[in-house]
Amino acid sequence: MGSDKVIALCDANSFYCSCERVFDPTLLNIPLGVLSNNDGCIVARTPELKALGVKMGTPAFKVRHLVEQGAIVLKSSNYTLYGDMSSRFMWVLEQFSPDVEVYSIDEAFVDLAGFPKEQLLMMGQQIKQRVQQWTGLPIGVGISTTKTLAKLANYAAKKYRATGGVVDLTDSKRQQRLMAITPVGEVWGVGRKISQRLQRQGIHTAADLVKCQRSWIKKHYSVVLERTVCELQGESCIPREDENTGNKHQIICSRSFGGRVTEKSDLHSALSSFATRACEKLRSQQKFAREAVVFIRTDPFKEAPQYCQSIRLVAPSRTNDTRLWLQQITPALDALYQQGYVYKKAGFMLLDLCGSQSFQGDLLSMNSLPEASEIMKVLDAVNQRFGQQTLKPASIGFQPAGWCMSQQSLSPKYTTRWSDIMTVGAK
């Protein structure tokens, strides 16, 4: 890799919580958390909530008394809102560079190669200000020459308030100073167990790690940690995520139910919804599948009769048409369903994915070619314009089902549902 490579890691602060605060200013500066599916555990926390000692993954019932006292606020996860805010966030980043690699829902690597070195800090500040102005989301920006160093810079941008949320770590001397005060466990790619093992061997900081021989790290740990050391030493060797999309061979949609599910009709509705969503993802990736797996199961944590079963489905040809899979849900459920059980989870998984460019057809059978549907294109276009499930298969149902997630503190879908758009009035 060339020495002129410059990468900015842009990471939203407490993303789920920040999305909630954008549309509800009463949540600013108070301890706020967002809950997992079915309002189970805390999966996102503001600094104010962390300061109270509330840990990530804390079950909601353990802090319910704090909610009742008004000391903290917990919100149900609103993935529709978060997904749309993420898209807006990434769109803003694309205004600064044509090369944006989305790493997760709340962070992305932005290629800043070509900008003069003396302008990099200013560019980071402009990115931060623009995202704040156009989306309301606070972010941290870390700039350096490799992904791992950019992650390290982003860590400093969030930890040290004096940085203003932006750190330029392209200078080698600044890299050394920061690594000397950064615990090895804060390095990207160093997990808790590896961190503990490294510390037992006298490697306590990122600076200690970067001094290690690569061959020794590879022999005693892994190629992955060796790659981390290379990155800390300034050698860019972590490929783009989207360069490896061909290795993703499955799409799964599954969910734990919010209530007791005993009837076959409720399971049919849930599986139809999951299959529909999986096929939407499949089409968004411009891929096709010929095989799928459907499963249903009870709650393994309950002292009750247990049941778990799955069945494999095969389509006539590789397809991304939702209808071809929905046709197989009914006979699959007839084979899987057993009366007398309380079901807790179901799922639909598409297997052996391929793109139209990489698909190898059969000269003797035209039916083996990937099948694309104009109806599905229209369906996706309508749902993208007017909101998810504006059009949906009737088998999903039209009334809230018992299998739907429990979301007692769900905020409105401010940006994707017409009825939830905020209104402003003047007295």
Helices and strands as residue ranges (DSSP letters): E 7-12, H 15-23, G 25-27, E 32-35, G 37-39, E 42-45, H 47-51, G 60-63, H 64-68, E 73-75, H 79-94, E 100-104, E 107-111, G 117-119, H 120-135, E 139-144, H 147-159, G 161-163, E 166-168, H 172-180, G 184-186, H 192-200, H 206-210, H 214-220, H 223-232, G 241-247, E 250-261, H 264-284, E 287-298, E 308-319, H 322-336, E 343-351, E 354-355, G 366-368, H 374-386, G 394-396, G 418-420
